Amino acid sequence: MIDTCTSRDLPQLAPLLRGLNALHAAHVPTRFHAEAGDEALRAHLGAELERGARVLGYRAGGVLRGYLLWRMRDVPASALEHRRSLGVLEHVFVAPTWRRRGIARRLVARFETMARAEGAREWVVTWHVFNAASEALMRGAGADPAVVMAVRRF
């Protein structure tokens, strides 16, 4: 079952965020680290909620098995661009033993429905090039690369 998470869910969300961050820390250790404890992860997620992030959670047996963190972003009109509202998908993670059941796909579909209901005409997401599973999930949801961002480390 997918529902909206609140601050009451922070204790169950923190281990899922740890799993997501561990993947990033393993592949990009110059940027990410996996040293934060549960309290720091709960505080981080709590701060995200306070800043307007929304979290969808997939529950089975009353336990969160996956989550998706997103927010709405309004882009004002400028001399070059039209005003627009868009959904921003920031995190999606499913516990390893619950993967390959369509949970992430359903979380993305619910996010899209909610963002559309709030006036978004598009949504955006970034993924790291090492994460082929995220790329496949996003492409499967209809997202196509639109901008390439490159980094030079020194």
C-alpha positions in Angstrom: 0.0 0.0 0.0 1.3 3.5 -0.9 0.5 6.4 1.4 2.0 9.7 2.5 4.7 9.6 5.1 4.9 12.1 8.0 7.4 12.9 10.7 6.0 9.9 12.6 7.6 7.7 9.9 11.1 9.1 10.3 12.4 6.1 12.3 11.4 3.7 9.4 12.6 6.1 6.7 16.1 6.6 8.1 17.3 3.0 7.3 15.9 3.3 3.8 17.8 6.6 3.3 20.9 4.8 4.7 20.5 2.2 2.0 20.2 4.7 -0.8 23.1 6.8 0.5 25.3 3.7 0.9 25.0 3.1 -2.8 26.0 6.6 -3.6 28.9 6.5 -1.1 30.2 3.3 -2.6 30.3 4.8 -6.1 31.1 8.5 -5.4 33.1 8.5 -2.2 34.6 11.9 -3.0 31.1 13.4 -2.6 29.1 11.1 -0.4 29.8 9.4 3.0 27.9 6.8 4.9 28.9 7.8 8.4 25.6 9.4 9.6 23.8 7.7 12.4 20.0 7.1 12.6 19.5 10.4 14.5 21.3 12.5 11.9 19.3 10.7 9.1 16.0 11.3 10.8 16.9 15.0 11.4 17.9 15.3 7.7 14.6 13.9 6.5 12.7 15.9 9.1 14.3 19.1 7.8 13.4 18.1 4.2 9.7 17.7 5.3 9.8 21.1 7.0 11.1 22.6 3.7 8.2 21.2 1.7 9.4 17.8 0.6 6.7 15.1 0.4 7.4 11.5 1.0 5.4 8.6 -0.4 5.9 5.2 1.3 5.2 1.7 0.3 4.1 -0.4 3.3 3.6 -4.1 3.7 2.8 -5.5 7.1 2.8 -2.0 8.5 6.5 -1.6 7.7 8.0 0.8 5.1 9.6 -1.2 2.3 10.3 1.7 0.0 9.9 5.4 -0.4 10.0 8.3 -2.8 10.8 11.9 -1.8 9.6 14.7 -4.0 8.7 18.3 -4.0 6.9 20.9 -6.2 8.9 23.7 -7.7 7.6 26.8 -9.3 9.8 28.4 -11.9 9.0 32.0 -12.5 8.7 33.5 -15.9 11.9 35.2 -17.1 13.2 37.0 -20.2 14.0 33.6 -21.6 11.5 31.1 -20.1 7.8 30.6 -19.5 6.6 30.2 -15.9 6.0 26.6 -15.1 5.4 24.3 -12.2 7.1 21.0 -12.1 7.5 18.0 -9.8 11.0 17.2 -8.7 11.7 13.5 -7.9 14.7 13.5 -5.5 14.9 10.0 -4.0 13.4 6.7 -4.7 14.6 3.6 -2.8 13.2 0.1 -2.2 14.6 -2.3 0.3 16.7 -5.0 -1.5 14.5 -7.9 -0.5 11.4 -6.1 -1.9 12.8 -5.2 -5.3 11.6 -6.5 -8.6 8.0 -6.3 -7.5 7.1 -3.0 -9.3 7.1 -1.0 -6.1 9.4 1.8 -7.4 7.4 2.0 -10.6 4.2 2.4 -8.6 5.8 5.0 -6.3 6.8 7.0 -9.4 3.3 6.7 -10.9 1.7 8.0 -7.7 4.2 10.9 -7.5 3.3 11.8 -11.1 -0.4 11.7 -10.4 0.1 13.9 -7.3 2.3 16.4 -9.1 -0.1 16.6 -12.0 -3.0 17.3 -9.6 -1.0 20.2 -8.1 -0.5 21.8 -11.5 2.8 20.3 -12.8 3.0 19.7 -16.5 6.3 17.9 -16.2 8.6 16.3 -13.7 12.3 16.2 -13.5 14.8 13.7 -12.0 18.5 13.2 -11.9 20.4 10.0 -11.6 24.0 9.0 -11.4 25.5 7.3 -14.4 26.6 4.3 -12.3 22.9 3.6 -11.4 21.6 1.7 -14.4 18.6 0.5 -12.3 17.5 4.1 -11.7 18.0 5.0 -15.4 15.9 2.0 -16.4 13.2 2.9 -13.9 13.0 6.6 -15.1 13.1 5.7 -18.7 10.4 3.1 -18.1 8.3 5.9 -16.5 8.6 8.0 -19.6 11.5 10.3 -18.6 14.0 11.0 -21.3 17.3 12.8 -20.7 17.0 16.5 -21.5 20.1 18.1 -20.1 23.6 16.6 -19.6 25.5 17.7 -16.5 29.2 16.8 -16.4 31.6 17.1 -13.5 35.4 17.4 -13.5 37.0 16.3 -10.3 40.4 17.6 -9.3 
